[in-house]
Amino acid sequence: MESRSVATVIGGSGFLGRYVVKRLASASHVVRVAVRDPETAMSLRPMGRVGQVVPLYANITADGTLARAIEGADIVVNLVGILAERRAGDFAAIQAEGAGRVARLAAAAGVQKLVQMSAIGADAASPSQYARTKAEGERLVRQYFPQATILRPSLVFGPEDQFFNRFAGLALVSPVMPVIAGASRFQPVFVGDVADAVMGAISRPDAAGHTYELGGPKVMTFREILGWILAQIGRHRPLVAMPDAVASLMARIPFSGLTSDQLLLLRRDNVADPAVPGLTALGVTPTPMELVVPAYLARFRKGGLRAGAPMSPERP
């Protein structure tokens, strides 16, 4: 029998949200895309049949509209998160209190499944506000909805990402590639795999109440990743280590693209703990970035999509 359950995806118009919404619609759920600006979610409507994908307004920092978005839903997926504050207190309001609010309202509404998107590095003792508030969000989710599934991805890549695309674009205009915290390790994970993990968390009874750390098949340092990006786009740029003092100064300059909190995050490894279950425990085979990233970085090569195969990575 075809499922007509209702799934509310909070923050569903973002990078990861589009992939989650598509999979939920393909599984025949009615999908409410709860966002601050419903116009940003209108492009998702063709992912389902007429009336199956419904954008609606909801504010994670207040009960009213959020409660209406959750009411009557069988499944709730909270994807809301920010990398930088627009106003002081945004991290706490959105990633900690907001996550707790979603869990509290979901429990009160009788929701069957709750999936909370957190991040590797969530830690109440971290010097980073981002990481501390992610950890507090997890704590509140467990308090209000103990059977929630918490997912912690590493660096997420995909055609619309703001990491590989950003640094490939920087290589087009900069004579050097600045390296900050080049020894820090990452475990890039494909956005489609993270979305599949959400579906696994929903469909597998044994996922309830558990936390999963999601990483791809390869661990690389930040410096290695930057060198790999340059190889994919065929650009020769020296990898220049940025002294901590310079990086700290840059992080204090408005609109530099780097904040002090992000700098604190960059200085710590972002790798899945092998003692914590990961993608395979949710039935997902990790996708190597070599199978995905070169195709969408091709536009940064000389000649674009008509260019030849990527080079071998440069020696650091």
N, C-alpha and C positions, 0 to 999 in steps of 0.2 A: 504493500500500500504506500502511496506517495505521501511523504511527510509534508505537513503544512505548519510545522512549528515556527514560532517567531523568534528570530535572533536579533538582538540589538547590539550594534557595533558602535561603541563610543569612540569618536575620533576616526571614523571609517573613511574619511576622504583623503587621508595622508598616504605616504609612500607605501607602508605596509598594509594599510586599510583597504586599498583597492584590491589587493590580492586576496585578502580575507573575505571581502564582500563577494568577489567572484566565485570563490569556492563554496561559500554558504548558499549562494543563489543556485549554483550548479547542483547542490545537494537538496534542492527544492524547499529550502527554508524561505519564509518571508523575512526580508532583511530590512530593519530600520537602521538607517545611517544617521546617528545622532552627532551633530556637529554644531559649532558656533555659527557657521555660515553655510546654510543649506545649499546655496548656489554652487559652492565648490564641490558638492556631491551629486549635482544633477547629471554629470557625465557618467555616473555609475548606473543609472537607471537601465540602459540597454543590456546590462549584464544579466538581467532576468526578464521574465515575461512582464506584460503590462501590469503595473501595480505591485510587482513582487519586491522591487527595491525602492524603498521609500525614504528619501532624505527628510530630516526634520531637525528643528532647532532644539538644542539642549546645552545647558551650561553646567559643567562639572563642578563649579564652585558654589552652586545653590541647589537646594532640594527640588524646587517646583518643576521646572521643565525636565530635569533629569528623571524625576519620579515618573512623569508621564511617558517618557521614552522607554522606561524599563517596565512599566505596568503591563501585564499580560504576556511578557516575553518568557520563553522557556530557557533561552540561552542569552547570556550577556558576555560580551568581549570588550574589555577596556584597553584601548591602545593609546590613550592619551599620555603624552610626555613632552617635555621641552628640553632643549639643550642649553638654553640661556634665558635668563629672566629679562622681561621688559620692564618690570617694576619689582622692587625689593619685596620678597615674600611670595613671588610667583611659584617658586619650586615647592614650597610647603603647601600652598593653596591647591596646586594642581596635582602634584605627584604623590603627596602624602595625604592631606585631607581629602582631596578629590577621589583618590583610590578608595579610601575608607568610606566615603559617601556612597560610591557606586556599590560597594559590598553591602553596606547597611541597607540601602534601598532595595537591592536585589534580594536579600534575605527576607525583607518585609513583604516583598511582592511574590514570594514563593518561586523564584527562579530556580530551575533545576541545575544548570551548569553556569559557572562563572570562570572565565579565563582572564587573568591579570597579566599584562605585558610589563615586565620589569626590565632589568638589565644585569649582565654580568658586572660584578663590582659593587652591587648594592650592598652597603655596609654602614651600619649605624656609627661605626668609629672612623669612617673615612673623613679626610680633610675636605672633601668635595661636597658641596651642598647637594649637587645632583645625586650623588651616590647615597648620601644620608637620607634624603627624602624618598628615594626609591625604596630603601630599606624600611623606612617608616610606613610607606604605603603598603609594603608587603605585610608588615606587622598588623596594620589595621584591617587589611583584607582577611588575614587569618582570624582576627578577633571577631569580625562580624559574619564571615562566611568561611568556616573552617575547611569545607570541602572544595574550595576554589583551587584551580590549577594555576600555578605561577610559572611563567616562562621568562627566562633570562637569556636573551641573545647577545652574542658578541657583535662586532661591527657588521652591519647588514649591508649587503651589496645587491645591486640590481639595476636595470636600465635607467631608473629615475633617481638613483642614489645621489647624495650630496657629498660623497667622499671620493670615490674613484673619478667621477666626472669633474669634481672641483679641482683636484690636483692635476688631472690631465689638462684642464683649461688653464691652470696656472702655468703649466709648462709651455704653453703657446706664447705667453707674454713676458715670462721672466727668464733672464739669462742663466739663473741658477735655481735649484730646487732646495728651499730651506728645510732643514730637518730638525724637528723639535722632539726631544726624548726619543731619539732614534733607536735605542735598545729595547724600548717597551714592546711587548709581544701582543699580537692580536690573532684572532682565529676567525677570519671573515666567513660569514654564513649567508647563503643565498636567500633572498627575500621570499622566494617561492617555497623554500624549505621551512621557513618560519611560519608561513601561512598554513602549510601542511601540518606543522606541529600544532597549530591552533585547532585544526580539524581533528587531529589525533586526540588532543586533550578533551574535545567535546565527545568524541565517539567511543573512547576507551574508558570503561568503568574504573579500571585500575589507576587512571590518571588523577582521579579526584583526591584532593588534599595533598598533592605532591608538587614539588618544585623541580624544574628541569633547566639545565644550562645548555644553550644551543650554540654550537660552534661548527665550522666547516671542517673539512678533512686536513687542512694544513695550518700550522702555526707559523707566523712570520713576524719579524720585527718591523717596526714602523719604517726604518730605513730600507729594509728589503722590499716592502710593499711599494715605496716610492720608486725604487729602482725598477721594479717589475712594471709599474705603470709606464715609466719612460720607455721601456723596451716595447711595450704593446703599441705605443703611438709613434715609435721610431724617432724619438727626440733625444738628442745628446745634451744633457744638462748636468753640470757638476752637482753632487749632493753635498750641500754645505751645512755642517752642524751649527745650529744657532745656540750661542751661549745662554745659560739659564737667565743671566741678568738681562740680556737683550729680549728673550722671550717674555720675561716678566714685565718689562717695560712695554712691549708690544701689546700684551694682554690688558694693559691699563688704558690703551688708546681706543676711544670709541670707534666703532665701525671698522676695526682692524681685521675682523673675522675670527678673532681669538679672544676668549675671556679668561680671567684668572681661574675661574672654576674649571673650564675646559683644560687649562694647562695642568691643573692638579690631576685631572683624569688621565691625561696623556702620559703622565709620569708613572702610572701604574699599569701592570699587565692586564690584558682583557682577554683571558683565556679560560675556557670551560674547565671546571674542576672534574677530573676523571672519577672522583668518588660520588659525583652527583649524576643522576641519569640524564641522558641527552636526547638527541634526535632519534637515534635508533630505538630507544625505549618507547618512542611514540610511533614507531613504524615508518620512519623517514630515513632514507639513505642520503647522507650529505652530498651536495653537489659541488664539485671542484670549481673554483672561480675561473680556471682556465677554459671551462666549457661555456662560460657566460660573458665574462667581462670583456674579452677582446672584441666581441661583436659590437658592443655598444660604445666602445672607445674608438672604433675605427674612424669615426668622424673627426677625430683629433689628429689623424695621420695626415701627412702630406698626400694630397690626392684623395683624401677621404675614403669612402667605401671602395674606390677603385685601386687603392694602394695595395701593395703586396703584403705578404705575411709579416707578422711582428718580428723584431730582432730578438736575439738572445739577450738576456738581462746584462746590463753593464756591470763591470766590476766596481765595487764601491771605492 
